[in-house]
Amino acid sequence: MIRLSLFLNIAVLIPVCMGLLVDASWVAHGFGVATAARGILLSVYGAILVVSTMLLFRPEAMLVAPLLLVQVIYKLTTPFTVGSFANPVVISNIVIAAVHLATLSLILREMRRTVPKPATAG
């Protein structure tokens, strides 16, 4: 699941970042017109793309989990910050967040299984 989440990030972010870079016609529908805010979003997406790509070569749960957690939080808050559940970016964010939540759930389950429990006094 870790690799699936990372591949999903890469598969989505390559065309999105390219579209934002070249101001593709479809970009304005989901992201609005070119603004400084959209440029900042491109930087954030670019960082997630780079980190996701790097993590494919070292997909350790403790390194992947923080990236996915931040993504889940921002993706699940976008309907409220955008003010719509109908925006195509919001819809894709919710779907991707569901995949990342499943990955995080499996990471947490594995951590609970493998981390030794502290000894109790008594």
DSSP file (Angstrom, degrees, kcal/mol; ACC not computed):
  #  RESIDUE AA STRUCTURE BP1 BP2  ACC     N-H-->O    O-->H-N    N-H-->O    O-->H-N    TCO  KAPPA ALPHA  PHI   PSI    X-CA   Y-CA   Z-CA
    1    1 A M     >        0   0    0      0, 0.0     4,-2.7     0, 0.0     5,-0.2   0.000 360.0 360.0 360.0 -33.2    0.0    0.0    0.0
    2    2 A I  H  >  +     0   0    0      1,-0.2     4,-2.3     2,-0.2     5,-0.2   0.956 360.0  44.6 -59.7 -48.7    2.9    2.4    0.7
    3    3 A R  H  > S+     0   0    0      1,-0.2     4,-3.2     2,-0.2     5,-0.2   0.889 110.8  55.4 -63.2 -38.0    4.1    2.0   -2.9
    4    4 A L  H  > S+     0   0    0      2,-0.2     4,-2.6     1,-0.2    -1,-0.2   0.940 109.2  46.6 -59.1 -47.6    0.5    2.4   -4.2
    5    5 A S  H  X S+     0   0    0     -4,-2.7     4,-2.3     2,-0.2    -2,-0.2   0.907 114.7  47.1 -62.1 -41.7    0.1    5.7   -2.3
    6    6 A L  H  X S+     0   0    0     -4,-2.3     4,-2.3    -5,-0.2    -2,-0.2   0.928 113.2  47.7 -66.9 -44.0    3.5    7.0   -3.6
    7    7 A F  H  X S+     0   0    0     -4,-3.2     4,-3.2     2,-0.2     5,-0.2   0.887 110.1  53.8 -62.7 -38.4    2.7    5.9   -7.2
    8    8 A L  H  X S+     0   0    0     -4,-2.6     4,-2.2    -5,-0.2     5,-0.3   0.933 108.2  49.7 -61.5 -45.9   -0.7    7.6   -6.9
    9    9 A N  H  X S+     0   0    0     -4,-2.3     4,-3.0     1,-0.2     5,-0.2   0.946 115.1  43.7 -55.4 -49.1    1.0   10.8   -5.8
   10   10 A I  H  X S+     0   0    0     -4,-2.3     4,-2.2     1,-0.2    -2,-0.2   0.923 112.5  51.3 -65.9 -45.1    3.4   10.7   -8.7
   11   11 A A  H  < S+     0   0    0     -4,-3.2    -1,-0.2     1,-0.2    -2,-0.2   0.850 118.8  37.7 -62.8 -34.8    0.8    9.7  -11.3
   12   12 A V  H  X S+     0   0    0     -4,-2.2     4,-1.6    -5,-0.2    -2,-0.2   0.887 116.9  49.5 -81.5 -41.9   -1.5   12.5  -10.3
   13   13 A L  H  X S+     0   0    0     -4,-3.0     4,-3.0    -5,-0.3     5,-0.3   0.787  98.6  64.1 -77.6 -27.3    1.1   15.2   -9.7
   14   14 A I  H  X S+     0   0    0     -4,-2.2     4,-2.4    -5,-0.2     5,-0.2   0.980 111.6  35.7 -60.3 -54.6    3.2   14.9  -12.9
   15   15 A P  H  > S+     0   0    0      0, 0.0     4,-2.8     0, 0.0    -1,-0.2   0.887 118.8  51.9 -67.7 -34.3    0.3   16.0  -15.1
   16   16 A V  H  X S+     0   0    0     -4,-1.6     4,-2.6     2,-0.2     5,-0.2   0.952 112.5  44.4 -64.9 -47.7   -1.1   18.5  -12.5
   17   17 A C  H  X S+     0   0    0     -4,-3.0     4,-2.6     2,-0.2    -1,-0.2   0.915 114.9  49.0 -63.1 -41.9    2.3   20.1  -12.1
   18   18 A M  H  X S+     0   0    0     -4,-2.4     4,-2.3    -5,-0.3    -1,-0.2   0.926 111.6  49.7 -63.0 -43.3    2.9   20.2  -15.9
   19   19 A G  H  X>S+     0   0    0     -4,-2.8     5,-2.3     1,-0.2     4,-0.7   0.907 112.4  47.0 -61.0 -42.5   -0.5   21.7  -16.4
   20   20 A L  H  <5S+     0   0    0     -4,-2.6     3,-0.4     3,-0.2    -1,-0.2   0.895 111.4  52.4 -65.8 -39.4    0.1   24.4  -13.8
   21   21 A L  H  <5S+     0   0    0     -4,-2.6    -2,-0.2     1,-0.2    -1,-0.2   0.909 119.4  32.7 -62.5 -43.5    3.5   25.1  -15.3
   22   22 A V  H  <5S-     0   0    0     -4,-2.3    -1,-0.2    -5,-0.2    -2,-0.2   0.393 106.4-121.7 -97.2   3.6    2.2   25.6  -18.8
   23   23 A D  T  <5 -     0   0    0     -4,-0.7    -3,-0.2    -3,-0.4    -4,-0.1   0.937  37.9-158.3  54.4  51.1   -1.2   27.1  -17.8
   24   24 A A    >>< -     0   0    0     -5,-2.3     3,-1.3    -6,-0.2     4,-0.7  -0.174  24.7-112.2 -57.9 152.9   -3.0   24.3  -19.6
   25   25 A S  T 34 S+     0   0    0      1,-0.3     4,-0.4     2,-0.2     3,-0.4   0.829 115.2  54.1 -60.5 -34.3   -6.6   25.1  -20.6
   26   26 A W  T 3> S+     0   0    0      1,-0.2     4,-0.9     2,-0.1     3,-0.4   0.667  92.8  74.7 -74.5 -16.3   -8.1   22.5  -18.2
   27   27 A V  H X>>S+     0   0    0     -3,-1.3     4,-3.2     1,-0.2     3,-0.6   0.894  86.9  58.2 -66.8 -41.7   -6.2   23.9  -15.2
   28   28 A A  H 3X5S+     0   0    0     -4,-0.7     4,-1.4    -3,-0.4    -1,-0.2   0.828  98.8  61.2 -60.7 -31.9   -8.4   27.0  -14.7
   29   29 A H  H 345S+     0   0    0     -4,-0.4    -1,-0.2    -3,-0.4    -2,-0.2   0.896 120.5  22.2 -62.7 -40.5  -11.5   24.9  -14.3
   30   30 A G  H <<5S+     0   0    0     -4,-0.9    -2,-0.2    -3,-0.6    59,-0.2   0.793 137.8  27.7 -96.5 -32.0  -10.1   23.1  -11.2
   31   31 A F  H  <5S-     0   0    0     -4,-3.2    -3,-0.2     1,-0.3    -2,-0.2   0.469 100.5-124.6-113.4  -5.1   -7.5   25.6   -9.9
   32   32 A G     << -     0   0    0     -4,-1.4    -1,-0.3    -5,-0.5    -2,-0.1  -0.239  50.5 -33.4  84.6-179.5   -8.7   29.0  -11.0
   33   33 A V  S    S-     0   0    0      1,-0.2     2,-0.2    -5,-0.1     5,-0.2  -0.256  83.0 -74.7 -72.5 162.6   -6.8   31.5  -13.1
   34   34 A A  S    S+     0   0    0      4,-0.1     2,-0.3     3,-0.1    -1,-0.2  -0.406  70.4 148.5 -62.8 122.3   -3.1   32.0  -12.8
   35   35 A T     >  -     0   0    0     -2,-0.2     4,-1.6    -3,-0.1     5,-0.1  -0.881  63.5 -96.9-143.1 173.0   -2.3   33.8   -9.6
   36   36 A A  H  > S+     0   0    0     -2,-0.3     4,-2.2     1,-0.2     5,-0.2   0.880 124.1  57.4 -60.9 -37.5    0.5   33.9   -7.0
   37   37 A A  H  > S+     0   0    0      1,-0.2     4,-2.3     2,-0.2    -1,-0.2   0.893 104.6  50.3 -61.6 -40.1   -1.5   31.5   -4.9
   38   38 A R  H  > S+     0   0    0      1,-0.2     4,-2.0     2,-0.2    -1,-0.2   0.853 108.6  53.2 -67.4 -33.3   -1.6   29.0   -7.8
   39   39 A G  H  X S+     0   0    0     -4,-1.6     4,-1.7     2,-0.2    -2,-0.2   0.884 108.4  49.5 -65.9 -39.1    2.2   29.3   -8.0
   40   40 A I  H  X S+     0   0    0     -4,-2.2     4,-2.2     2,-0.2    -2,-0.2   0.911 109.0  52.7 -65.2 -42.0    2.5   28.6   -4.3
   41   41 A L  H  X S+     0   0    0     -4,-2.3     4,-3.1     1,-0.2     5,-0.2   0.899 105.8  54.4 -59.6 -40.8    0.3   25.5   -4.8
   42   42 A L  H  X S+     0   0    0     -4,-2.0     4,-2.7     1,-0.2    -1,-0.2   0.895 107.3  51.1 -59.7 -40.3    2.6   24.4   -7.6
   43   43 A S  H  X S+     0   0    0     -4,-1.7     4,-2.2     2,-0.2    -2,-0.2   0.919 111.9  46.3 -63.0 -43.7    5.6   24.6   -5.2
   44   44 A V  H  X S+     0   0    0     -4,-2.2     4,-2.3     2,-0.2    -2,-0.2   0.944 114.9  46.4 -64.5 -48.0    3.7   22.5   -2.6
   45   45 A Y  H  X S+     0   0    0     -4,-3.1     4,-2.4     1,-0.2    -2,-0.2   0.899 111.3  52.9 -61.7 -40.2    2.7   20.0   -5.2
   46   46 A G  H  X S+     0   0    0     -4,-2.7     4,-2.5    -5,-0.2    -1,-0.2   0.896 108.5  50.1 -61.8 -40.7    6.2   19.9   -6.7
   47   47 A A  H  X S+     0   0    0     -4,-2.2     4,-2.7     2,-0.2     5,-0.2   0.917 110.8  48.6 -64.4 -43.4    7.6   19.2   -3.2
   48   48 A I  H  X S+     0   0    0     -4,-2.3     4,-2.6     1,-0.2    -2,-0.2   0.894 111.6  50.9 -63.0 -39.4    5.2   16.3   -2.7
   49   49 A L  H  X S+     0   0    0     -4,-2.4     4,-2.2     2,-0.2    -2,-0.2   0.931 112.3  45.5 -63.0 -47.0    6.1   15.0   -6.1
   50   50 A V  H  X S+     0   0    0     -4,-2.5     4,-2.5     2,-0.2    -2,-0.2   0.936 115.6  45.8 -63.5 -47.5    9.9   15.1   -5.3
   51   51 A V  H  X S+     0   0    0     -4,-2.7     4,-2.6     1,-0.2    -2,-0.2   0.910 112.3  51.2 -64.9 -41.8    9.5   13.5   -1.9
   52   52 A S  H  X S+     0   0    0     -4,-2.6     4,-1.0    -5,-0.2    -1,-0.2   0.909 111.2  48.6 -60.9 -41.8    7.1   10.8   -3.2
   53   53 A T  H  X S+     0   0    0     -4,-2.2     4,-0.5     1,-0.2     3,-0.5   0.918 112.4  47.9 -64.4 -44.5    9.6   10.0   -5.9
   54   54 A M  H >< S+     0   0    0     -4,-2.5     3,-1.3     1,-0.2     4,-0.5   0.897 107.6  56.2 -63.2 -40.1   12.5    9.8   -3.4
   55   55 A L  H >< S+     0   0    0     -4,-2.6     3,-0.7     1,-0.3    -1,-0.2   0.730  91.3  71.5 -68.7 -20.9   10.5    7.6   -1.0
   56   56 A L  H 3< S+     0   0    0     -4,-1.0    -1,-0.3    -3,-0.5    -2,-0.2   0.834 100.0  48.5 -60.1 -29.6   10.0    5.1   -3.8
   57   57 A F  T << S+     0   0    0     -3,-1.3    -1,-0.2    -4,-0.5    -2,-0.2   0.603 128.9  22.4 -86.3 -12.6   13.6    4.2   -3.4
   58   58 A R  S <  S+     0   0    0     -3,-0.7     2,-2.5    -4,-0.5    -1,-0.3  -0.482  73.2 178.4-149.1  70.6   13.3    4.0    0.4
   59   59 A P        +     0   0    0      0, 0.0     2,-0.4     0, 0.0   -56,-0.1  -0.263  17.2 161.8 -79.6  56.8    9.7    3.3    1.2
   60   60 A E    >>  -     0   0    0     -2,-2.5     4,-2.2     1,-0.1     3,-1.6  -0.617  42.4-133.2 -79.8 133.1   10.1    3.1    5.0
   61   61 A A  H 3> S+     0   0    0     -2,-0.4     4,-2.8     1,-0.3    -1,-0.1   0.856 104.4  56.8 -54.2 -40.9    6.8    3.5    6.8
   62   62 A M  H 34 S+     0   0    0      1,-0.2    -1,-0.3     2,-0.2    -2,-0.0   0.719 113.0  41.8 -68.7 -19.6    8.2    6.0    9.3
   63   63 A L  H <> S+     0   0    0     -3,-1.6     4,-0.6     2,-0.1    -1,-0.2   0.784 118.0  45.0 -91.3 -33.7    9.3    8.3    6.4
   64   64 A V  H  X S+     0   0    0     -4,-2.2     4,-2.3     1,-0.2     3,-0.3   0.874  99.6  68.9 -78.3 -39.4    6.1    7.9    4.4
   65   65 A A  H  X S+     0   0    0     -4,-2.8     4,-2.8     1,-0.2     5,-0.2   0.873  97.2  49.8 -54.1 -46.7    3.6    8.3    7.1
   66   66 A P  H  > S+     0   0    0      0, 0.0     4,-2.2     0, 0.0    -1,-0.2   0.907 111.1  50.3 -61.9 -38.6    4.2   12.0    7.8
   67   67 A L  H  X S+     0   0    0     -4,-0.6     4,-2.0    -3,-0.3    -2,-0.2   0.948 114.3  43.8 -61.3 -48.2    3.9   12.9    4.1
   68   68 A L  H  X S+     0   0    0     -4,-2.3     4,-2.8     1,-0.2    -1,-0.2   0.883 111.1  54.5 -66.8 -38.0    0.6   11.0    3.8
   69   69 A L  H  X S+     0   0    0     -4,-2.8     4,-2.3    -5,-0.3    -1,-0.2   0.928 109.0  47.5 -62.2 -45.2   -0.8   12.4    7.0
   70   70 A V  H  X S+     0   0    0     -4,-2.2     4,-2.4    -5,-0.2     5,-0.2   0.912 113.1  49.9 -61.5 -41.6   -0.2   16.0    5.9
   71   71 A Q  H  X S+     0   0    0     -4,-2.0     4,-2.9    -5,-0.2     5,-0.3   0.923 108.7  51.1 -64.2 -43.7   -1.8   15.2    2.6
   72   72 A V  H  X S+     0   0    0     -4,-2.8     4,-2.4     1,-0.2    -1,-0.2   0.927 111.0  49.6 -59.2 -44.4   -4.8   13.6    4.2
   73   73 A I  H  X S+     0   0    0     -4,-2.3     4,-1.1     1,-0.2    -2,-0.2   0.949 115.9  40.3 -62.0 -49.6   -5.4   16.6    6.4
   74   74 A Y  H  X S+     0   0    0     -4,-2.4     4,-0.9     1,-0.2    -1,-0.2   0.879 115.6  51.4 -71.0 -33.7   -5.1   19.2    3.6
   75   75 A K  H  < S+     0   0    0     -4,-2.9     3,-0.4    -5,-0.2    -1,-0.2   0.889 110.9  47.3 -69.5 -37.9   -7.1   17.0    1.1
   76   76 A L  H  < S+     0   0    0     -4,-2.4    -1,-0.2    -5,-0.3     4,-0.2   0.689 112.1  50.9 -78.0 -16.6  -10.0   16.5    3.5
   77   77 A T  H >X S+     0   0    0     -4,-1.1     4,-2.0    -5,-0.2     3,-0.8   0.609  87.4  86.1 -91.1 -12.6  -10.1   20.2    4.4
   78   78 A T  H 3X S+     0   0    0     -4,-0.9     4,-2.8    -3,-0.4     5,-0.4   0.849  80.5  59.2 -61.4 -35.4  -10.2   21.4    0.8
   79   79 A P  H 3>>S+     0   0    0      0, 0.0     4,-1.4     0, 0.0     5,-0.9   0.880 111.6  43.1 -59.9 -31.6  -14.0   21.1    0.4
   80   80 A F  H <45S+     0   0    0     -3,-0.8    -2,-0.2    -4,-0.2    -3,-0.1   0.853 116.4  44.9 -81.6 -36.0  -14.4   23.6    3.3
   81   81 A T  H  <5S+     0   0    0     -4,-2.0    -3,-0.2     1,-0.2    -1,-0.2   0.821 120.3  41.4 -76.9 -29.9  -11.6   26.0    2.2
   82   82 A V  H  <5S-     0   0    0     -4,-2.8    -2,-0.2    -5,-0.2    -1,-0.2   0.790 104.0-132.8 -83.0 -30.8  -12.9   25.9   -1.4
   83   83 A G  T  <5S+     0   0    0     -4,-1.4     2,-0.3    -5,-0.4    -3,-0.2   0.699  72.7  79.2  86.2  20.5  -16.5   26.1   -0.4
   84   84 A S      < -     0   0    0     -5,-0.9    -1,-0.2    -6,-0.3    -2,-0.2  -0.982  55.2-160.9-159.1 143.6  -17.7   23.2   -2.7
   85   85 A F  S    S+     0   0    0     -2,-0.3    -1,-0.1     1,-0.1    -5,-0.1   0.439  92.7  68.6 -96.7  -3.8  -17.7   19.5   -2.9
   86   86 A A        +     0   0    0     -7,-0.1    -1,-0.1     4,-0.1    -2,-0.0   0.627  67.2 110.4 -92.2 -15.3  -18.3   19.7   -6.7
   87   87 A N  S  > S-     0   0    0      1,-0.1     4,-2.4    -8,-0.1     5,-0.2  -0.382  71.6-131.9 -61.6 134.8  -14.9   21.1   -7.7
   88   88 A P  H  > S+     0   0    0      0, 0.0     4,-2.3     0, 0.0     5,-0.2   0.835 107.0  52.1 -61.4 -32.3  -12.9   18.4   -9.6
   89   89 A V  H  > S+     0   0    0      2,-0.2     4,-2.5   -59,-0.2     5,-0.1   0.906 109.3  50.0 -68.8 -40.7   -9.8   19.0   -7.5
   90   90 A V  H  > S+     0   0    0      2,-0.2     4,-2.1     1,-0.2    -1,-0.2   0.924 110.7  49.9 -61.8 -44.8  -11.8   18.6   -4.3
   91   91 A I  H  X S+     0   0    0     -4,-2.4     4,-1.9     1,-0.2    -2,-0.2   0.940 112.9  45.2 -61.0 -48.3  -13.3   15.3   -5.6
   92   92 A S  H  X S+     0   0    0     -4,-2.3     4,-2.7     1,-0.2     5,-0.2   0.882 110.0  56.5 -65.1 -36.1   -9.9   13.9   -6.5
   93   93 A N  H  X S+     0   0    0     -4,-2.5     4,-2.6     1,-0.2    -1,-0.2   0.906 106.8  48.9 -60.0 -41.4   -8.5   15.0   -3.2
   94   94 A I  H  X S+     0   0    0     -4,-2.1     4,-1.8     2,-0.2    -1,-0.2   0.905 112.3  47.9 -66.6 -41.2  -11.2   13.1   -1.3
   95   95 A V  H  X S+     0   0    0     -4,-1.9     4,-1.6     2,-0.2    -2,-0.2   0.936 114.4  45.7 -64.6 -46.2  -10.5    9.9   -3.3
   96   96 A I  H  X S+     0   0    0     -4,-2.7     4,-2.6     1,-0.2     5,-0.2   0.894 109.4  55.7 -65.4 -39.5   -6.8   10.2   -2.9
   97   97 A A  H  X S+     0   0    0     -4,-2.6     4,-2.6    -5,-0.2    -1,-0.2   0.876 104.2  54.6 -60.0 -37.5   -7.2   10.9    0.8
   98   98 A A  H  X S+     0   0    0     -4,-1.8     4,-1.9     2,-0.2    -1,-0.2   0.917 109.7  46.3 -63.1 -42.7   -9.2    7.7    1.2
   99   99 A V  H  X S+     0   0    0     -4,-1.6     4,-2.2     2,-0.2    -2,-0.2   0.939 114.0  47.9 -63.6 -46.6   -6.3    5.7   -0.4
  100  100 A H  H  X S+     0   0    0     -4,-2.6     4,-2.9     1,-0.2    -2,-0.2   0.858 108.8  54.7 -65.4 -34.6   -3.8    7.4    1.8
  101  101 A L  H  X S+     0   0    0     -4,-2.6     4,-2.4     2,-0.2    -1,-0.2   0.900 107.4  50.2 -64.0 -39.8   -5.9    6.8    4.9
  102  102 A A  H  X S+     0   0    0     -4,-1.9     4,-2.0     2,-0.2    -2,-0.2   0.921 111.8  48.0 -63.2 -42.8   -6.0    3.1    4.1
  103  103 A T  H  X S+     0   0    0     -4,-2.2     4,-2.4     1,-0.2    -2,-0.2   0.933 111.8  49.3 -62.6 -45.9   -2.2    3.2    3.8
  104  104 A L  H  X S+     0   0    0     -4,-2.9     4,-2.7     1,-0.2    -2,-0.2   0.882 108.3  54.5 -61.4 -38.0   -1.8    5.0    7.1
  105  105 A S  H  X S+     0   0    0     -4,-2.4     4,-2.4     2,-0.2    -1,-0.2   0.919 110.0  46.0 -61.3 -44.2   -4.1    2.5    8.8
  106  106 A L  H  X S+     0   0    0     -4,-2.0     4,-2.4     2,-0.2    -2,-0.2   0.883 111.7  51.9 -67.2 -38.6   -1.9   -0.3    7.6
  107  107 A I  H  X S+     0   0    0     -4,-2.4     4,-2.5     2,-0.2    -2,-0.2   0.938 111.6  46.9 -61.5 -46.5    1.2    1.5    8.7
  108  108 A L  H  X S+     0   0    0     -4,-2.7     4,-2.5     2,-0.2    -2,-0.2   0.910 111.4  50.8 -62.8 -43.0   -0.2    2.1   12.1
  109  109 A R  H  X S+     0   0    0     -4,-2.4     4,-1.7     1,-0.2    -1,-0.2   0.915 111.9  47.7 -61.3 -42.7   -1.4   -1.5   12.4
  110  110 A E  H  X S+     0   0    0     -4,-2.4     4,-2.1     2,-0.2     5,-0.2   0.892 110.8  51.5 -65.7 -39.6    2.1   -2.7   11.5
  111  111 A M  H  X S+     0   0    0     -4,-2.5     4,-2.4     1,-0.2    -2,-0.2   0.918 109.9  49.2 -63.8 -42.4    3.7   -0.3   14.0
  112  112 A R  H  < S+     0   0    0     -4,-2.5    -1,-0.2     1,-0.2    -2,-0.2   0.846 112.8  49.0 -64.3 -33.3    1.5   -1.6   16.8
  113  113 A R  H  < S+     0   0    0     -4,-1.7    -1,-0.2    -5,-0.2    -2,-0.2   0.852 120.0  33.9 -74.6 -35.5    2.3   -5.2   15.9
  114  114 A T  H  < S+     0   0    0     -4,-2.1    -2,-0.2    -5,-0.1    -3,-0.2   0.702  93.7  91.1 -98.9 -21.9    6.1   -4.7   15.7
  115  115 A V  S  < S-     0   0    0     -4,-2.4     2,-0.0    -5,-0.2    -4,-0.0  -0.631  80.9-119.9 -79.3 126.2    6.9   -2.1   18.4
  116  116 A P        -     0   0    0      0, 0.0    -2,-0.1     0, 0.0    -1,-0.1  -0.353  25.0-117.7 -65.6 143.7    7.6   -3.8   21.7
  117  117 A K        -     0   0    0      1,-0.1     3,-0.1    -2,-0.0     2,-0.0  -0.576  34.8-103.6 -78.3 142.6    5.3   -2.9   24.6
  118  118 A P        -     0   0    0      0, 0.0     2,-0.1     0, 0.0    -1,-0.1  -0.357  38.6-105.6 -66.9 146.5    6.9   -1.2   27.6
  119  119 A A        -     0   0    0      1,-0.1     2,-0.4    -3,-0.1     0, 0.0  -0.442  33.0-135.6 -70.1 143.9    7.5   -3.3   30.6
  120  120 A T        -     0   0    0     -2,-0.1     2,-0.2    -3,-0.1    -1,-0.1  -0.829  12.3-125.1-104.3 141.8    5.1   -2.6   33.5
  121  121 A A              0   0    0     -2,-0.4    -1,-0.0     1,-0.2     0, 0.0  -0.545 360.0 360.0 -77.8 143.4    6.3   -2.3   37.1
  122  122 A G              0   0    0     -2,-0.2    -1,-0.2     0, 0.0    -2,-0.0   0.522 360.0 360.0 159.4 360.0    4.6   -4.6   39.5
